[in-house]
Amino acid sequence: MAWLLQESVPAATPSVHGQPDGLNPIDELEAANFQFDELDPLDVEDVNIAPTITGDTANDHTRVGSEDIPTREDIEPGGTTRPYNLGDMPIVQNRFEALIKRKLQVEIERHPPLFPWETNIHEYEPDISDSVASTGVPSVQVWTPQLLNLPLPVPIPENVLVTLFNACSESVYSPYQLGRKMVKAVENLFPAQFQLLNNQAQMVLLSSGSGRDPEQLQLLLKELPSPSYDEATPEQQMILALLAAKEIISTLTVSLSPNQPSVERQWQTSVGVITVQAEYQIQEGVPTLRVISNLPESGSLTLRTPEGSAVSERTYPGYVSVEAFDLPPNQTYPLEIRFQDSDQNPLVFAIYPTM
């Protein structure tokens, strides 16, 4: 089969003198006499060669056979001859092999080979591995379902939410307070307006801390051209972006304390809900941080610490956990969640234990 699948030897190309390169007159004669595509080499045992040259040899027909191949041949009118090498017939051999290969290929295409248990041709379903590989999680949409369900006065376009999510994923484990993290996540959407963003962030934090909206924020939200974010004023867009950033950062931040040593978070993805439960305890004088996650898709957890990283993964949906020891409190430890069948940026939770 390997020989059959090889490309046939290409025909010689003409040289500058008009003759194919690499052919002497005798080889040219033999090659010319085998240009019969209609002949079936598997059905015909003898092939008659009819030379096409002119001159005294024009009427000399040669029959291919073990006894009939001439040992000398005229190459010029007048009788000049030279010996013919019986063992050197590459053109004839290559042509004959090409005909055999063509015949076999045609027969295989007409009658494909069958497995021993088959009586006719069947089309089988693709392998399970191919089906699983084709259902890879899209890299852009995997985390967006949670973003589309944020409790906002006016829905924000998905492209703006994705930009906010990427910025929040970078600022969530920074050492800043929540208000500074919000401004840092939003400032790329409103360049050169840091002071105004800072003032708006204070209003957003006051509204959530007091349980009621400050007067200025309440007025801005009432004037929103519902339900259009694009038609809102720049100040209104700032308020909406800061509210979205606050919700994203608050969900991704896991604060642990002696009064609350265990905290659970959830994040909606395109393949299901991710559950993250973090515990920080001191066992026999050793601070221990343990994270248990329920993944809706095969994936991995990576807990990054100054001393190294703790990694755990599984190839099927279900629970997976990581654990790290001797972690001092009052520091942020990023927890990265990835799905195996997608190339998306990881979902990053910031775990912050305090004492």
C-alpha positions as CSV (number, residue, x, y, z in Angstrom):
1,M,0.0,0.0,0.0
2,A,2.9,2.4,0.7
3,W,4.2,1.8,-2.8
4,L,0.7,2.3,-4.2
5,L,0.2,5.6,-2.5
6,Q,3.5,7.0,-3.8
7,E,3.4,9.4,-6.7
8,S,4.2,8.0,-10.1
9,V,7.5,8.9,-11.6
10,P,6.8,12.1,-13.6
11,A,7.4,12.2,-17.3
12,A,10.7,13.6,-18.5
13,T,10.6,17.3,-19.4
14,P,11.8,18.5,-22.7
15,S,15.3,19.9,-22.8
16,V,16.5,23.0,-24.7
17,H,17.1,20.8,-27.8
18,G,13.6,19.5,-27.9
19,Q,14.2,16.1,-26.5
20,P,13.2,14.9,-23.0
21,D,16.1,15.2,-20.5
22,G,17.7,12.0,-19.5
23,L,16.5,9.9,-22.6
24,N,18.6,8.5,-25.3
25,P,17.0,7.6,-28.6
26,I,16.5,4.0,-27.6
27,D,14.8,5.0,-24.3
28,E,12.7,7.5,-26.2
29,L,11.6,4.7,-28.5
30,E,10.6,2.4,-25.7
31,A,8.8,5.2,-23.8
32,A,6.9,6.2,-26.8
33,N,5.7,2.6,-27.4
34,F,4.2,2.4,-23.9
35,Q,1.9,5.5,-24.2
36,F,-1.2,3.3,-24.3
37,D,-3.4,4.2,-21.3
38,E,-6.3,2.1,-22.6
39,L,-4.2,-1.1,-22.1
40,D,-4.9,-3.1,-19.0
41,P,-1.5,-4.4,-17.7
42,L,-3.3,-6.9,-15.5
43,D,-5.3,-8.4,-18.4
44,V,-2.7,-8.3,-21.2
45,E,0.4,-10.5,-21.0
46,D,2.1,-9.3,-24.1
47,V,2.3,-5.8,-25.4
48,N,3.1,-5.0,-29.1
49,I,5.3,-2.0,-29.6
50,A,4.9,-0.1,-32.8
51,P,7.8,2.3,-33.2
52,T,7.0,5.8,-34.6
53,I,10.4,6.6,-36.0
54,T,11.0,6.9,-39.7
55,G,13.7,5.5,-42.0
56,D,14.8,2.0,-42.5
57,T,13.4,0.9,-39.1
58,A,9.9,2.3,-39.7
59,N,8.6,-1.2,-40.8
60,D,10.5,-3.1,-38.1
61,H,7.9,-4.0,-35.4
62,T,9.3,-5.4,-32.2
63,R,7.4,-7.7,-29.8
64,V,8.1,-7.4,-26.1
65,G,9.1,-10.8,-24.9
66,S,12.1,-12.6,-23.4
67,E,13.2,-13.9,-26.8
68,D,12.2,-11.1,-29.1
69,I,14.0,-8.0,-27.7
70,P,16.7,-7.0,-30.2
71,T,20.3,-6.8,-28.9
72,R,21.4,-4.2,-31.4
73,E,19.4,-1.3,-33.0
74,D,20.0,1.1,-35.9
75,I,20.1,4.7,-34.8
76,E,21.2,6.3,-38.1
77,P,20.4,5.4,-41.7
78,G,23.5,3.8,-43.1
79,G,24.1,1.0,-40.7
80,T,25.7,2.5,-37.6
81,T,24.7,0.4,-34.6
82,R,25.5,0.1,-31.0
83,P,24.6,-2.5,-28.3
84,Y,21.3,-2.3,-26.5
85,N,21.4,-2.9,-22.7
86,L,18.8,-5.5,-21.9
87,G,19.0,-5.0,-18.2
88,D,18.4,-1.2,-18.3
89,M,14.8,-0.4,-19.1
90,P,13.7,2.2,-16.4
91,I,11.2,4.0,-18.7
92,V,9.4,0.8,-19.5
93,Q,9.5,-0.4,-15.9
94,N,8.2,2.9,-14.5
95,R,5.5,3.1,-17.1
96,F,4.3,-0.4,-16.3
97,E,4.3,0.3,-12.6
98,A,2.3,3.4,-13.1
99,L,-0.3,1.5,-15.1
100,I,-0.5,-1.1,-12.4
101,K,-0.9,1.5,-9.7
102,R,-3.6,3.3,-11.6
103,K,-5.5,0.0,-12.1
104,L,-5.3,-0.8,-8.4
105,Q,-6.4,2.6,-7.4
106,V,-9.4,2.5,-9.6
107,E,-10.4,-1.0,-8.3
108,I,-10.0,0.2,-4.7
109,E,-12.2,3.2,-5.3
110,R,-14.9,1.1,-7.0
111,H,-14.7,-1.6,-4.4
112,P,-13.3,-0.3,-1.0
113,P,-12.0,-2.9,1.3
114,L,-14.3,-4.0,4.2
115,F,-13.7,-5.1,7.7
116,P,-14.1,-8.8,8.4
117,W,-17.5,-8.2,10.0
118,E,-18.8,-6.0,7.2
119,T,-20.9,-7.0,4.2
120,N,-21.2,-3.5,2.7
121,I,-19.9,0.0,3.3
122,H,-21.0,1.8,6.5
123,E,-20.5,5.4,7.7
124,Y,-19.6,5.3,11.4
125,E,-20.1,8.0,14.1
126,P,-17.1,10.1,15.0
127,D,-14.9,9.0,17.9
128,I,-15.9,10.2,21.4
129,S,-12.6,12.1,21.7
130,D,-13.4,14.0,18.5
131,S,-16.9,14.9,19.8
132,V,-15.5,16.1,23.1
133,A,-12.8,18.2,21.4
134,S,-15.4,19.9,19.2
135,T,-17.4,21.1,22.2
136,G,-14.6,23.3,23.6
137,V,-15.7,26.2,25.7
138,P,-15.5,29.5,23.9
139,S,-12.7,31.6,25.3
140,V,-14.6,34.9,25.3
141,Q,-18.1,33.8,26.5
142,V,-17.2,31.4,29.2
143,W,-17.4,33.8,32.1
144,T,-20.0,36.3,30.7
145,P,-23.3,34.7,32.0
146,Q,-22.5,36.0,35.5
147,L,-21.8,39.5,34.1
148,L,-25.1,39.6,32.3
149,N,-27.0,39.0,35.5
150,L,-25.4,41.8,37.6
151,P,-28.0,43.8,39.6
152,L,-27.7,47.1,37.7
153,P,-30.3,49.8,37.0
154,V,-29.6,49.7,33.3
155,P,-28.1,46.7,31.4
156,I,-24.5,47.4,30.2
157,P,-23.4,46.1,26.8
158,E,-21.5,42.9,26.8
159,N,-18.3,44.3,25.3
160,V,-18.1,46.9,28.2
161,L,-18.7,44.2,30.8
162,V,-15.9,42.0,29.3
163,T,-13.6,45.0,29.5
164,L,-14.6,45.6,33.1
165,F,-14.2,41.9,34.0
166,N,-10.6,41.8,32.6
167,A,-9.7,44.9,34.5
168,C,-11.3,43.7,37.7
169,S,-9.4,40.3,37.4
170,E,-6.2,42.3,37.5
171,S,-7.1,44.7,40.3
172,V,-9.0,42.3,42.6
173,Y,-5.8,41.0,44.3
174,S,-4.1,44.4,44.4
175,P,-3.3,45.8,48.0
176,Y,-5.7,48.7,47.5
177,Q,-9.1,49.3,49.2
178,L,-12.3,48.5,47.4
179,G,-12.9,52.1,46.2
180,R,-9.4,52.3,44.6
181,K,-9.8,48.9,43.0
182,M,-13.1,50.1,41.4
183,V,-11.5,53.2,40.0
184,K,-8.5,51.2,38.7
185,A,-10.9,48.8,36.9
186,V,-12.9,51.6,35.3
187,E,-10.3,54.2,34.5
188,N,-9.5,52.7,31.1
189,L,-13.1,53.4,29.9
190,F,-12.8,57.1,31.0
191,P,-9.3,58.2,30.5
192,A,-8.0,61.5,32.1
193,Q,-11.0,61.7,34.5
194,F,-9.4,60.3,37.6
195,Q,-10.8,62.9,40.0
196,L,-14.3,62.6,38.8
197,L,-14.1,58.8,38.9
198,N,-12.8,59.0,42.4
199,N,-15.8,61.2,43.5
200,Q,-18.3,58.9,41.8
201,A,-16.7,55.9,43.5
202,Q,-17.2,57.5,46.9
203,M,-20.9,58.0,46.1
204,V,-21.3,54.4,45.1
205,L,-19.6,53.1,48.2
206,L,-21.7,55.4,50.4
207,S,-24.9,54.1,48.7
208,S,-24.0,50.5,49.5
209,G,-22.8,51.2,53.0
210,S,-25.7,53.3,54.3
211,G,-28.4,51.2,52.7
212,R,-29.9,54.2,50.8
213,D,-28.7,56.3,47.9
214,P,-27.1,59.7,48.4
215,E,-29.1,62.5,46.9
216,Q,-26.8,63.2,44.0
217,L,-26.5,59.5,43.0
218,Q,-30.2,59.0,43.3
219,L,-30.8,61.9,41.0
220,L,-28.3,60.6,38.4
221,L,-29.9,57.1,38.4
222,K,-33.5,58.5,38.0
223,E,-32.4,60.4,34.9
224,L,-31.0,57.3,33.2
225,P,-32.5,56.9,29.7
226,S,-33.7,53.4,30.5
227,P,-32.8,50.9,29.1
228,S,-30.0,52.4,27.0
229,Y,-26.4,52.6,28.4
230,D,-25.1,54.1,25.2
231,E,-27.5,57.1,25.5
232,A,-26.6,57.9,29.1
233,T,-24.4,60.8,29.9
234,P,-20.7,60.3,30.7
235,E,-21.4,60.7,34.5
236,Q,-24.2,58.2,34.3
237,Q,-22.0,55.7,32.5
238,M,-19.3,56.2,35.1
239,I,-21.9,55.4,37.8
240,L,-23.0,52.2,36.0
241,A,-19.5,51.1,35.3
242,L,-18.5,51.6,38.9
243,L,-21.5,49.7,40.2
244,A,-20.7,46.8,37.8
245,A,-17.0,46.9,38.9
246,K,-18.1,46.8,42.6
247,E,-20.3,43.8,42.1
248,I,-17.6,41.9,40.1
249,I,-14.8,42.7,42.7
250,S,-17.1,41.9,45.6
251,T,-18.0,38.5,44.2
252,L,-14.3,37.6,43.3
253,T,-13.1,38.7,46.8
254,V,-13.2,36.1,49.5
255,S,-12.5,37.6,52.9
256,L,-11.9,35.2,55.8
257,S,-11.7,36.1,59.5
258,P,-11.8,34.3,62.9
259,N,-15.5,35.1,63.1
260,Q,-16.1,33.9,59.5
261,P,-13.4,31.2,58.8
262,S,-15.3,29.7,55.9
263,V,-16.8,31.6,52.9
264,E,-18.5,30.4,49.8
265,R,-18.8,32.1,46.4
266,Q,-20.5,31.2,43.1
267,W,-19.9,32.2,39.5
268,Q,-22.2,31.4,36.6
269,T,-20.4,30.2,33.5
270,S,-21.6,29.1,30.0
271,V,-21.3,25.5,31.1
272,G,-22.7,25.7,34.6
273,V,-22.1,27.2,38.1
274,I,-18.7,27.2,39.7
275,T,-18.8,26.9,43.5
276,V,-15.8,28.0,45.6
277,Q,-15.5,27.4,49.4
278,A,-12.4,28.7,51.2
279,E,-11.4,27.9,54.8
280,Y,-8.6,29.4,56.8
281,Q,-7.8,27.8,60.1
282,I,-4.9,27.4,62.5
283,Q,-4.3,23.7,63.2
284,E,-1.7,22.8,65.8
285,G,-0.2,26.3,65.4
286,V,0.1,26.0,61.6
287,P,-2.1,28.4,59.4
288,T,-3.8,26.4,56.8
289,L,-5.8,27.6,53.8
290,R,-7.9,25.1,52.0
291,V,-10.1,25.7,48.9
292,I,-12.8,23.3,47.6
293,S,-14.4,23.9,44.3
294,N,-17.2,22.2,42.3
295,L,-16.4,22.5,38.6
296,P,-19.1,22.0,35.9
297,E,-16.4,21.1,33.4
298,S,-13.0,19.4,33.6
299,G,-10.5,21.9,34.8
300,S,-7.9,22.9,37.4
301,L,-7.4,25.1,40.5
302,T,-4.2,27.0,41.1
303,L,-3.5,28.7,44.5
304,R,-0.6,31.0,44.2
305,T,1.5,31.8,47.3
306,P,4.9,33.6,47.8
307,E,6.5,30.2,48.5
308,G,5.0,28.5,45.4
309,S,1.8,27.3,43.8
310,A,-0.6,24.5,44.8
311,V,-2.3,23.0,41.7
312,S,-5.1,20.4,41.5
313,E,-7.0,19.3,38.4
314,R,-9.5,16.7,37.2
315,T,-10.6,15.4,33.8
316,Y,-14.3,15.2,34.7
317,P,-16.8,17.6,36.3
318,G,-16.9,17.5,40.1
319,Y,-15.1,18.5,43.2
320,V,-11.4,19.5,43.3
321,S,-9.4,21.0,46.2
322,V,-6.1,22.7,46.9
323,E,-4.4,23.3,50.3
324,A,-1.4,25.4,51.4
325,F,0.3,25.7,54.8
326,D,2.2,28.4,56.7
327,L,0.4,31.2,55.0
328,P,0.5,34.4,57.0
329,P,-2.8,36.4,57.4
330,N,-3.5,39.9,56.0
331,Q,-2.3,39.0,52.6
332,T,-4.1,38.3,49.3
333,Y,-3.7,34.9,47.7
334,P,-5.0,34.5,44.1
335,L,-7.0,31.4,43.2
336,E,-7.1,30.7,39.4
337,I,-9.7,28.5,37.9
338,R,-9.4,27.2,34.3
339,F,-11.3,24.8,32.1
340,Q,-9.3,22.3,30.2
341,D,-11.1,22.5,26.9
342,S,-10.8,26.3,26.5
343,D,-8.0,28.8,26.1
344,Q,-9.7,31.6,28.1
345,N,-8.1,33.8,30.7
346,P,-8.5,32.2,34.2
347,L,-11.3,33.2,36.6
348,V,-9.3,34.7,39.5
349,F,-10.6,34.9,43.1
350,A,-8.7,36.9,45.7
351,I,-8.6,35.1,49.0
352,Y,-7.8,37.4,51.9
353,P,-7.5,35.8,55.4
354,T,-7.3,38.1,58.4
355,M,-6.7,37.6,62.1
